[in-house]
Amino acid sequence: MAMRIWHQSFTVLEDLPGYPEAIAAHAKKVLRPDTEVVLHGQALGTYPSNYPGNDIGYGYTYWIHGHQWIAAGRAAEAGGFDAYAMCTLPNPMLREARAMLNIPVIGMGETCCHLATMFGQRFAIMLFIDRMIPLYQDQIRSYGLESRCAGVVASGLQFGGVLEAYQNPAKAIEQFQEAARKVIKDTGADVIIPGEVPLNLLMARNGINRVDDVPIVDGLGSTLKMTEAMVDLTRATGIKHSRHGFYNAVPSMERVDRSEEHT
């Protein structure tokens, strides 16, 4: 049965010519023909440049921008979408989004980390923004996967260089492979998660799914496929998010709307 997925990026997609088209092409490759993915990003003007890292690399501004993810999720549900795919590795306010929505909500970071444990014993995450390492470490603990994580490390690649590599990828691929080999040697990781989506997508669209004997998780493709699967599971079995306890209980939408007036 056909479905519509709301894709959400931490970038302002209009600021990155060619990048939305690359996401759309990859989604078409990995999903069923009758699954529609509609791309969304942060609001125009969210960041002072096309690079989100200058803001989301700091705890407070990360959470400020994270509030857009709740608004996007509510818009997805109101718009009749079948699921909300949070396609960024830190999946901001994932628990809160699940409490606010009745459609499946899938986080890329959570998906990648759990999936990685199915392909090896210990995974490592390679990032653009080393200041965000503590955030990822906290999230991995919240997933219950601390013992399965070999490390969270800076990749050495830069956002701008990776975007430029969409036209000429050879050098960036070589840099990534060299960095991944060092991570594997230094940490003992037997699965690698490349973050963020621009690096992930660059590797995936060029067929880089292994470095030597180590699998490379296609986080974007995996998140979209997981979203598709969760819609199927909900339709087939009726299972939905828990509504028990502090993190899962649903507040009054009237109170949410009134409270947001003060933020």
FENBEL-V716442 format. One record per backbone hydrogen bond with DSSP energy under -1.0 kcal/mol. NH is the residue of the N-H (numbers start at 0). CO is the residue of the C=O. E is the energy in kcal/mol with one decimal. If there is no record, write none. Layout:
[[NH,CO,E] [NH,CO,E]]
This chain:
[[2,33,-1.3] [4,35,-3.2] [5,82,-2.4] [6,37,-2.4] [7,84,-2.1] [8,39,-1.8] [14,11,-2.1] [15,12,-1.6] [18,15,-1.7] [21,17,-1.6] [22,18,-2.2] [23,19,-2.7] [24,20,-2.2] [25,21,-2.0] [26,22,-2.7] [27,23,-2.2] [28,24,-1.6] [29,25,-2.0] [30,26,-2.1] [34,31,-1.9] [35,2,-3.0] [37,4,-2.6] [41,10,-2.4] [45,42,-1.9] [54,51,-2.2] [55,51,-2.4] [56,52,-1.2] [57,54,-1.5] [61,57,-2.4] [62,58,-1.9] [63,59,-2.3] [64,60,-2.4] [65,61,-1.5] [66,63,-1.1] [67,64,-1.3] [68,65,-1.5] [70,66,-1.7] [71,67,-2.5] [72,68,-2.0] [73,69,-2.4] [74,70,-2.1] [75,71,-2.3] [76,72,-2.3] [77,73,-2.5] [78,74,-2.0] [79,76,-1.5] [80,75,-2.4] [81,3,-2.4] [83,103,-2.7] [84,5,-3.0] [85,105,-3.2] [86,7,-1.6] [86,84,-1.3] [87,85,-1.7] [90,87,-1.8] [93,90,-1.1] [96,92,-2.6] [97,93,-2.1] [98,94,-1.7] [99,95,-1.3] [100,96,-1.4] [105,83,-2.5] [107,85,-2.0] [110,106,-2.3] [111,107,-3.0] [112,108,-2.4] [113,109,-2.1] [114,110,-2.7] [115,111,-2.5] [116,112,-1.1] [117,114,-1.8] [118,115,-1.4] [122,147,-2.3] [123,190,-2.1] [124,150,-2.1] [125,192,-2.4] [126,152,-2.6] [131,128,-1.6] [132,129,-1.6] [135,131,-2.0] [136,132,-2.4] [137,133,-2.3] [138,134,-2.4] [139,135,-2.8] [140,136,-1.9] [141,137,-1.9] [142,138,-1.6] [143,140,-1.3] [144,139,-2.2] [147,144,-1.5] [148,145,-1.1] [149,122,-3.4] [152,124,-2.8] [154,126,-3.5] [161,157,-2.3] [162,158,-2.2] [163,159,-2.2] [164,160,-1.4] [165,162,-1.3] [166,163,-1.6] [172,168,-2.5] [173,169,-2.2] [174,170,-2.5] [175,171,-2.7] [176,172,-2.7] [177,173,-2.3] [178,174,-2.5] [179,175,-3.0] [180,176,-2.2] [181,177,-1.7] [182,178,-2.3] [183,179,-2.8] [184,180,-2.3] [185,181,-3.0] [186,182,-2.7] [187,183,-1.8] [189,121,-2.8] [191,214,-2.3] [192,123,-2.9] [194,125,-3.1] [199,195,-2.6] [200,196,-3.6] [201,197,-1.9] [202,198,-2.1] [203,199,-2.6] [204,200,-2.8] [206,203,-1.6] [207,202,-2.8] [208,206,-1.4] [210,213,-2.6] [213,210,-2.2] [215,208,-2.5] [216,191,-2.7] [218,216,-1.4] [221,217,-2.8] [222,218,-2.4] [223,219,-2.3] [224,220,-2.3] [225,221,-2.7] [226,222,-2.2] [227,223,-2.2] [228,224,-2.6] [229,225,-2.6] [230,226,-2.0] [231,227,-2.1] [232,228,-2.6] [233,229,-2.4] [234,230,-2.5] [235,231,-2.4] [236,232,-2.8] [237,233,-1.9] [248,244,-2.2] [255,251,-2.3] [256,252,-2.6] [257,253,-2.2] [258,254,-2.8] [259,255,-2.4] [261,258,-1.8] [262,259,-1.3]]
